[in-house]
Amino acid sequence: MITAGLLAQSLIAVENPEGAGMSSSGLKNATAVMETAIGSGEIHAASILVERRGKIVLRRGFGHLSA
């Protein structure tokens, strides 16, 4: 049985997108969409996690949450 902790450990390293068969430019577009939405006030905060073939290729948070 795989536990959440073991799964998290196996996905912790951020890899080169091309090495996982993904495009850096496509991931930059996703980042730009989030930055635009934060900048315009459409959303206050968001996070992106993209995984491919067991490798994290993008992990990033945007904006700020307020209490």
RAZI-V550414 format. One record per residue. N is the residue number from 0. RES is the residue in one letter. PHI is phi as a letter, one per 30 degrees, with the letter a starting at -180 (999 if undefined). OMEGA is omega in whole degrees, 0 to 359 (none if undefined). BURIAL is I if it has 16 or more other ideal C-beta (glycine too) atoms within 10 Angstrom, else O. Layout:
BEGIN
N:RES:PHI:OMEGA:BURIAL, N:RES:PHI:OMEGA:BURIAL
END
This chain:
BEGIN
0:M:999:178:O, 1:I:c:178:O, 2:T:c:179:O, 3:A:e:179:O, 4:G:d:178:O, 5:L:d:178:O, 6:L:d:179:O, 7:A:d:179:O, 8:Q:d:182:O, 9:S:d:181:O, 10:L:c:190:O, 11:I:d:185:O, 12:A:d:175:O, 13:V:d:185:O, 14:E:c:172:I, 15:N:d:182:O, 16:P:e:181:I, 17:E:d:178:O, 18:G:d:178:O, 19:A:c:178:O, 20:G:i:179:O, 21:M:b:182:I, 22:S:c:175:O, 23:S:d:181:O, 24:S:d:177:O, 25:G:d:178:O, 26:L:d:176:I, 27:K:d:177:O, 28:N:d:178:O, 29:A:d:178:O, 30:T:d:180:O, 31:A:d:178:O, 32:V:d:179:O, 33:M:d:180:I, 34:E:d:178:O, 35:T:d:180:O, 36:A:d:177:O, 37:I:d:182:I, 38:G:d:181:O, 39:S:d:182:O, 40:G:i:179:O, 41:E:d:174:O, 42:I:b:181:O, 43:H:c:183:O, 44:A:a:178:O, 45:A:a:173:O, 46:S:b:179:O, 47:I:b:171:O, 48:L:b:179:O, 49:V:c:181:I, 50:E:b:176:O, 51:R:b:178:O, 52:R:h:177:O, 53:G:i:181:O, 54:K:b:175:I, 55:I:d:180:I, 56:V:c:175:I, 57:L:a:175:I, 58:R:b:185:O, 59:R:a:175:O, 60:G:c:182:O, 61:F:b:174:I, 62:G:i:182:I, 63:H:b:172:O, 64:L:c:177:O, 65:S:c:182:O, 66:A:d:none:O
END
